[in-house]
Amino acid sequence: MDKQELGAFLRSRRERLRPEDVGLPSGPRRRPPGLRREEVAVLAHISTEYYVRLEQARAPRPSGEVLAGIAGALRLTDVESDHLHVLAGTAPARTGRHRRDVRPSILALLERIPRTAAFVMSAVFEVLAWNDLAAVLMEDFAGLAPRDRNLARRAFLGSPHPEAVLYGISDLAEFRHRVVMELRAALARYPADPGVTGLVEELLDGSPEFARLWERRDIQAVPVLTKTFRHPVVGEITVDCDSLALTDRDQHVVLYTAPPGSRDSEALALLDVLGPEGVGAGGSR
């Protein structure tokens, strides 16, 4: 049970709600943002004293029934409710390190998918494996040290010029927000993994933007459906984004495709023919 983070998470979710969101009158003398602690306690059918102690990191581990009541009172989504259980220590947690080894069948799959830029990403946004088209569209990851293949680090600690960060993607702000949310969830799953804790500490120390977003304690990302890259050879290219979860290893296969017959599909086909050597992806960005 992470008492400090549990209390902070509860407080952040309480402060985002308005009384009218839960069917309560707002009242004329309400100054602090969000619901009052006693209102959450009433809605969750628990004592105000116990809920206050939870937010102050002084309470013992709550039961599943209590957590369900609090989740309902705070109008938590399924993802937020799962995160609440992880923080409270009532859900199975991965106590070791996140996995970085990719299944051979997935490695083979990356090479079999036609006209698709595909790569495998770890729980902390490190690119673990990729195909040639991903190397051409983004960069030749083979020429980078593992540390420099981390897209979270690149998003917050890369070039100060937005057009040069992460291949000129169109949704950099949204991607940064997603990174923060998913790293917070990863930290809850792997609290003793130095690869996770060290990355979070590095980003907190090195990026005011990361620190600002981290304090929001959001943990549910909005799916990204399309993404536009600025490529030095074909210019802007917009792709459809799909992310397939490999739950047994806590990894994702990310797929970038374009509708057949579209200009973007033709651009991907050209990059596929050129290959990493033809484009010189490693030295162009």
C-alpha positions in Angstrom: 0.0 0.0 0.0 1.4 3.4 -1.1 -0.3 5.6 1.5 1.2 8.9 0.3 0.3 8.4 -3.3 -3.2 6.9 -2.4 -4.0 10.0 -0.4 -2.8 12.3 -3.1 -4.7 10.5 -5.8 -7.9 10.6 -3.8 -7.5 14.3 -3.2 -6.8 15.0 -6.9 -9.9 13.1 -7.9 -12.1 14.8 -5.2 -11.0 18.3 -6.2 -11.9 17.8 -9.9 -15.6 17.1 -9.1 -18.3 19.7 -8.7 -21.2 19.1 -6.3 -23.6 19.1 -9.2 -21.7 16.3 -10.8 -22.9 14.0 -7.9 -26.3 15.5 -7.4 -25.4 17.9 -4.5 -26.2 21.6 -4.3 -23.2 23.8 -4.7 -24.1 26.2 -1.9 -23.0 29.9 -1.5 -20.0 29.5 0.8 -18.0 26.9 -1.2 -14.5 28.2 -1.8 -12.1 25.2 -2.2 -12.4 23.4 -5.5 -14.2 20.1 -5.7 -16.2 18.1 -3.2 -15.7 18.3 0.6 -14.3 15.3 2.3 -17.4 14.8 4.3 -19.5 14.7 1.1 -17.3 12.0 -0.4 -17.6 10.0 2.9 -21.4 10.2 2.8 -21.5 9.1 -0.9 -19.1 6.3 -0.2 -21.0 5.2 3.0 -17.9 5.4 5.2 -17.1 7.7 8.1 -15.7 11.1 7.4 -12.9 10.5 9.9 -11.7 7.4 8.0 -11.8 9.1 4.6 -9.8 12.1 6.0 -7.2 9.7 7.4 -7.0 8.0 3.9 -6.2 11.4 2.3 -3.7 12.2 5.0 -1.9 8.8 4.5 -2.7 7.8 8.1 -5.3 5.0 7.6 -4.8 1.3 7.4 -5.4 -0.6 4.2 -9.1 -0.2 3.1 -11.1 -3.2 2.1 -12.3 -3.9 -1.4 -15.8 -2.9 -0.4 -14.6 0.5 0.9 -12.6 1.1 -2.2 -15.6 0.3 -4.4 -17.7 2.8 -2.5 -15.0 5.5 -2.8 -14.6 4.8 -6.5 -18.3 5.2 -7.0 -18.4 8.4 -4.9 -15.6 10.0 -6.9 -17.0 8.8 -10.2 -13.8 7.0 -11.1 -13.5 5.3 -14.5 -12.6 1.6 -14.7 -9.0 2.5 -15.3 -8.9 4.9 -12.4 -10.6 2.4 -10.1 -8.0 -0.3 -11.0 -5.2 2.3 -10.2 -6.9 3.0 -6.9 -6.7 -0.7 -6.0 -3.1 -0.9 -7.1 -2.2 2.0 -4.8 -4.1 0.5 -1.9 -2.3 -2.8 -2.3 -5.5 -4.8 -3.0 -4.6 -5.7 -6.6 -1.9 -8.0 -7.9 1.3 -5.9 -8.4 4.3 -6.7 -10.4 7.1 -6.5 -7.8 10.0 -7.2 -10.1 11.2 -5.3 -13.2 9.4 -4.5 -16.3 10.3 -6.9 -19.2 12.4 -5.8 -22.1 12.7 -9.1 -24.0 10.4 -9.4 -27.0 8.8 -12.7 -28.0 10.4 -14.2 -31.1 7.0 -14.6 -32.7 6.4 -10.8 -32.3 9.8 -10.1 -33.8 8.8 -12.2 -36.8 5.5 -10.5 -37.1 7.1 -7.1 -37.4 8.8 -8.2 -40.6 5.7 -9.9 -42.1 3.3 -6.9 -42.0 3.3 -5.2 -45.4 3.5 -1.4 -45.7 3.2 -1.0 -41.9 5.7 0.8 -39.7 5.7 -1.3 -36.6 7.6 -1.3 -33.3 7.4 -2.8 -29.8 7.4 -0.4 -26.9 8.1 -1.3 -23.2 6.1 -0.2 -20.2 8.4 2.9 -20.0 8.3 3.9 -23.7 11.6 2.3 -24.7 11.5 1.1 -28.3 12.6 -2.6 -28.0 12.2 -3.8 -31.6 11.2 -2.3 -34.9 10.9 -3.1 -38.6 12.6 -1.3 -41.5 9.7 1.0 -42.3 9.6 2.2 -38.7 13.3 3.0 -38.9 12.7 5.0 -42.1 9.6 6.8 -40.9 11.0 7.6 -37.5 14.8 6.9 -37.2 17.2 4.0 -37.3 17.0 2.9 -33.7 19.9 0.4 -34.3 22.3 3.4 -34.3 21.1 4.5 -30.8 22.0 3.3 -27.4 19.0 1.8 -25.5 18.8 4.9 -23.3 18.3 7.1 -26.4 15.5 4.9 -27.8 13.2 5.9 -24.9 10.4 8.0 -26.4 9.4 9.5 -23.0 12.9 10.9 -22.5 13.0 12.2 -26.1 9.6 13.8 -25.6 10.6 15.8 -22.5 14.4 16.1 -22.7 15.0 16.3 -26.4 15.4 19.3 -28.6 14.0 22.6 -27.3 12.5 23.2 -30.8 9.1 21.6 -31.0 9.5 20.8 -34.7 12.6 18.7 -34.0 11.1 16.7 -31.1 10.0 13.2 -31.9 10.1 13.5 -35.7 7.9 16.6 -35.8 4.8 14.7 -34.7 1.6 16.7 -34.8 0.3 15.6 -31.3 3.4 16.3 -29.2 1.4 17.8 -26.3 -1.1 14.9 -26.3 1.8 12.4 -26.4 3.5 14.1 -23.5 0.3 13.9 -21.5 0.0 10.2 -22.3 3.6 9.5 -21.3 3.0 11.1 -17.9 -0.2 9.1 -17.3 1.3 5.8 -18.4 4.5 6.3 -16.4 2.5 7.0 -13.3 0.6 3.7 -13.8 3.9 1.9 -14.5 5.4 3.3 -11.3 2.5 1.9 -9.3 3.0 -1.6 -10.9 6.8 -1.6 -10.6 7.6 0.5 -7.5 11.0 -1.2 -6.9 12.2 -1.2 -10.5 15.1 1.3 -10.9 14.4 1.5 -14.6 11.0 3.0 -13.8 11.8 5.0 -10.7 15.0 6.4 -12.2 13.3 7.5 -15.4 10.5 9.3 -13.5 13.1 11.0 -11.2 15.1 12.1 -14.2 12.1 13.6 -16.0 10.9 15.3 -12.8 14.3 16.9 -12.3 14.9 17.8 -16.0 11.5 18.9 -17.3 9.2 21.5 -15.6 6.4 20.4 -18.1 6.7 16.8 -16.9 6.6 17.9 -13.3 3.5 20.0 -14.0 1.6 17.2 -15.7 2.8 14.7 -13.0 1.1 16.7 -10.3 -2.3 16.3 -12.1 -2.3 12.6 -11.3 -4.2 11.7 -14.4 -3.9 8.0 -15.3 -6.3 7.4 -18.3 -5.1 8.3 -21.7 -7.3 9.1 -24.7 -6.6 6.8 -27.6 -4.7 8.3 -30.5 -6.3 7.5 -33.8 -4.0 9.3 -36.3 -0.6 11.0 -36.2 1.2 13.3 -38.6 5.0 13.1 -39.1 7.2 15.7 -40.8 9.6 13.6 -42.8 12.7 15.0 -44.6 12.0 13.0 -47.7 8.2 12.8 -48.2 7.1 15.8 -46.1 4.1 15.5 -44.0 2.6 12.0 -43.8 -0.5 11.1 -41.7 -0.9 7.6 -40.5 -3.5 5.6 -38.6 -2.3 4.5 -35.2 -3.1 1.2 -33.5 -1.5 -0.1 -30.3 -1.9 -3.8 -29.4 -1.2 -4.8 -25.8 1.0 -7.7 -25.0 -0.3 -8.2 -21.5 2.0 -11.0 -20.5 5.1 -8.7 -20.9 3.5 -5.3 -20.3 4.5 -4.2 -23.8 2.7 -2.7 -26.8 3.0 -3.3 -30.5 2.5 0.0 -32.2 1.3 0.0 -35.9 1.3 2.9 -38.3 -0.6 2.4 -41.5 -2.4 4.5 -44.2 -5.6 3.9 -46.2 -4.9 2.1 -49.5 -4.7 4.4 -52.4 -4.1 7.5 -50.3 -1.2 9.9 -50.8 0.0 8.8 -47.3 -0.1 5.2 -48.4 2.0 6.0 -51.5 4.5 7.9 -49.3 4.8 4.9 -47.0 5.3 2.7 -50.0 8.1 5.0 -51.2 9.8 4.9 -47.8 9.5 1.1 -47.8 11.3 0.9 -51.1 14.0 3.3 -50.1 14.7 1.6 -46.8 16.9 2.9 -44.0 20.0 3.0 -46.1 18.3 4.9 -48.9 16.8 7.6 -46.7 19.6 7.8 -44.2 17.1 8.0 -41.4 19.7 7.9 -38.6 21.5 11.0 -39.7 18.6 13.1 -40.9 16.8 13.8 -37.6 
